[in-house]
Amino acid sequence: MTDSRPLERLLKQVQRLKQHDEYWAATTRLARMWITPKQAPPYRPYLTVLLSQQGKILGSHVMEQPPAAEALFASLLRAMRRPALGSGRSRRPTRMYLDHAEHVAALTPLLETLNIQCVHRPTLAMADEVVTAMETQWGKYPLPPGLVSMPSVTLPMLGHLHALAAQLYRATPWRWFHDHHPFAIQVPPEDAPRSAIVMGNAGEVFGLSVYDTPGDLQLVFSPTLSHREIARRSTWFVLFFEEAPAVSFEDLDAIAEHGWPIAAPHAYPVFGRSTADQGLALPSRADLLWMEGALGALLTSIDQHMVLRRGVPQLADVTIPVARGDSEVPVHLQLLRFDAIFE
């Protein structure tokens, strides 16, 4: 059983403080930053920030789990009893603004004992600014904007892409396909085909690497070019699987909010387009539409059309109807001979 005596003593101390006619604001949110323990998986902490009416930070806490009502109440009491340096003297406010309705419901009867009104404010602009500044200061590196920030990409489309990516990971196509199993994929067939290779047979990076032209794929297998030169001269689009820190915070929040499926803790899908400086940028909407069709066709092909001889997939040439948005598109998928990419 939790010892409540320290909280009771703190409450009595705060009840004796002078009350000022001012409001305070408090927020608890999943921070856009990562904690990376050496012996445990990385996690996003919960950040609680308490601000005065003047925008001064009265107190802040970083926690692995969201605080229970009693812990949050204790944080508020400690901020009243001993505010952070530079935020004024010990005092009680008359109003407390909170941006979570469940916190308001839990804390209202507790704050009433201090003659403090508890008010729900869904948006706390002053808190947004402070939290963003703290995340920027503590963050090790900025991540690119998420797929959800692309104005022409809809949430249903992204949800479908995540579902297809999770199915691909569970299907483990890298058990059969490797670098010498290139695909030519047309989405829809009247478009020029793109060349694709399933990654993961070596047990390192898992996913699908897509090259805009046969020439880009030929460069990958050039015996005379360095990896740096290949990356500089070719253009490609990729889906690979990684742990959550590889994904933008915008997309992570959308995954949690909309319940998009993730196949495993180390299998968050990352979609990227190559850049001249060898980094990854956001793909285009056309890239994502292509990937939506290609993944649907590849999964259907593995499930219904793949033929193995002695564990080796045989050449295939099929056209598969694939659902994409509110319509259906025919996707032409052809598993090629390796030497065909040099013809």
N, C-alpha and C positions, 0 to 999 in steps of 0.2 A: 504494500500500500504506500502511495506517495505521501511524504511528509508535507502537510500544508502549512506548518507553522511559519516557515520563512516568508511565504506569500502573505500570511495574515499580518506578520510584523511589518512588512513593506506596505501593505494596504493602510495600516494605522498611521504609519509615518506620512504617507501621501495625504491622508485625510486632514492632517494638521497643516498642510501647505496652504499658502495664500492662493486664492483663485483669481486668475486674470481673465478679463473678457476678451478672449481670442479663440480662434479655432486652430486645431492641429489636423494633420492629414497622415494617414497610415496606409501602406500598401504591402501586400505580400504577393510575390509573383515568381514564376520560374524564370531564372535569370538567363540571359543570352550570353553565357560563358560556360566554361568547362572546368571541373575539378578532376585532376588526373592522378589518383593515388598510385603508388608503385605496385602494390599488391592487390589491387581491386580494379574493376572496370571504371572507365570515366563516367562521370555523371554531371548533370546540370543541377546546381544548387538552387534552393529557394532563398530569395532575398527579401528581407523585411526592412522597410525604411520608414522612419517617423520624421515628419517635417513640421516646423512651426509655421504660423501664418506668414512670416517673413521669408519663408523658403529655406530656413536654416535646418541642417540635419541635426535632429535631437538624439537620434540613435539609429543603429543599423545592425542587422544580424544576418549571417550566412549559415544556412542549415541544409542538411542532406534531404530532409523530409519537410513538408509543409507543417507549420507549427499548429499544435492543438490550441483550442480557445484559451485554456489556462496559461499556456506558454506565451501566447500573444498578449494576454492581459498583463502578465508579469513583465514583458518587455515594455509595455506602455507605462507601467508603474515605475520601472527603473529609469525611464526617460524623464518622467516628472520629478522623481527624487534626485536624479543626478544627470541633467542634460549634458550632451556632448559639448566639448570646449568650444566657446564662441557662439553658443545658441541661447545664452541668457541664464538666468537663475532658476532654481527649483521653483516649480509652480504647477498649478492645475489649470487646464484650459476650461472653457465652458462648453465647447463642442468638439466632437471628434468625427472627422470625415473618413469613411472607409469605402474602398471600391469593390468589396465582396459582400454580397447580401448575407451569406451564411455567417460571416464574421460579425456583421451588424446584429443579427439575431442572437448570436452567442454572447456578445459583449455588452449589449444594451442593459440587461439587468445588473451586470457587474459595474458598469460605469455609472449607473444611476446611484450607486452607493457613494459616489464621489461628486454627485450633482453635475455630472457631465452628460450632455445630450449626445447620443450616437446617431449619425446620419449616413445614409447610403448615398454615395456619389459614384456612379458607374465609371466616370472619367475623371481622373485627377491629373490635369496637365502638368502641374508643378512636379508631381511625383514622376511622371514620364520623363521629364527633362533630367531630373537628378539620377534616376535609375540608368538611363542611357549613358550619361556621363560616367557613372561608376563602371558600367559594363565595358565601355571603351577604354577606361583607364586600366582595368584589370585584365582585359582580353589580351591574349598573346599575339593574335593576328586577326585581321578582318576577313570574314568569309564573303564570297560574292553573293549578290542578291539571289533569292530563290526563284524557282519556277513559278510560284504563285504570284510573283511580282510582274510577270509578263502579261501585258494588258490583253493580248489576243488569245490567251490560254485559259480555258475554263476549269473550274474545280472538278466537274464530272469527268472531263478528259484526263486530268491528272490522277483522279481516283482510279480510273480504268487502267492507266499506265502502271500505277503501283500494284494493282491486282495482277496484271500480266507479268510484271517483273518478279513478284513473289512466286507465281506459278513457274516461271522459268528457273528460278533458283531451286525450287523443290524438284523440278524435273531433272536437274543435274545433267544437262546436255554435254558437259565436258567429259562425262564418262565415255562417250563415243567419238566426239568430234575434237579435233585439235587444229593446229595451224595449217596443216596440209589438207584440210577439208573446207575449202572456200565455197561460199554460197553466192549465187547471183540472185538478187531479190528485187522485184519490180512492184512498187506500190503506188497506184494501181498499175497494171501491165503496160499501159501506153506510156508511162514515164520511163526514162532511162534507168537501167538497173544499177543498183549499188552493190558493191562487193562486201561481204560480211564474213567474219571469222569468230567462232565461239572461243572465248578465252577461259582457261581454267584447267586444262589438261595437265599442266605442270604443277598444279596445286598452289599457285601464288595469287594471281588476280583472276577473278571470275566475272564473266559477263559477255558482252557482244561488242566487237569492234567493227565499225562500218566505215568503208572508204568510198568517197564520192565517185571515183573513176577507177577503171582497171589499172590505170597507170599509177595511182596512189598505192594500190595494193602491191604492184610490182616493186615499188620502191622499198617496201617493208622487207622483201626478201633479197634485196640487192647485196651481193657479197663484197662490194667495194665501198659502200657508204657507211658512215658511223651512225649510231642511234641519233645523235644530235642533228646530223645532216638530213636523215630520213624525216625526223620530226619537223624540220624547217621547210622541207620541200613538199611534203604531202599534207593533205587535208583529210580529216576524219571526224567521225562522231562516235561517241562511245557510251555504253551503259555498263557500269561495273558496280560491284557490291562492296560496301565498306561498313565500318562501325558508324554510329550516329554522329560523331564529331566531324565527319566528312561532309555532312549535309548542312545546308543553310538553316539558320534558326527559323526563318519564315516557313520553310517547308516542314521542319520538325513540328512546329506548332500546328500546321495544317494537318499533318498526319495524325497528331493526337486529337485534334478537334473533330475530324471527320472519320476517324477510325479506319484509315487506309491500311491495308495489310502489309506487314513486314515479315518476311519468312524466318528470320533469325536475328538475334541482337547484332550480329556481325554482317547482316545482309540488307542494309539500307541501300536502296538504289540511288546511284549518282549518274545523272545525265549531263554530258559535257561536249563541247565543240572545241577542237584544237585551235590555238592562236599562234601568231607569228613568234611570240616569245616562249613557245612550248608549254604555256600554261593552258588551263581549261577555262572556257567562258560558257555562258548560258547557250544552249542550242537554240535554233530558230523554231518557230511554230511548225514549219514544214518538216524539220527534223523529227519533232515529237509525233507528228501525224504519221510520218513514215515508220517510226519505231513502233507505234501502236499497231499498224498493220503487219509489220514484219514479225513482231512477237507473237501475235495471234496466229499467223501462218506457220511459224516455226514450231509452236506448241502443238498445233493440230497435226503437222507433218510428223513430229516425233511420236505422237499418240496413235495416229491412224495409217501413216504411209511409210514409215521407216522400215527398211529391210536390212537385217544384219546377216552377214556371212562370216562365221568364225569371229564374231564380235566386231566386225568392221562394217560400217554403214555403206550401203551401195548407192551408186549414183541415182539421183531422183530428179524428176522434172514434173512438177505438179502445179496446178492453179487451184487455190483454196479460197472460198468465200469467207471473209473476215468481218466481224462487226466492228464498226468504228463510228462512235457517236450514235446518231439516230439512223444511220444507213449501213449498208453492207458493201464492201469493196472486194473485187477479186484480186488476190495477191499471187503473183507468179514466183515460185521458189524453185531454184535449181541448184542441186549439189554438184559441183564441178570436179573434174580431174584437177589435181594440183598443177600439172604442167599446162593446163588450159589458160591459166592466168598470164602466161608468158607468150601466148600465141598472138 
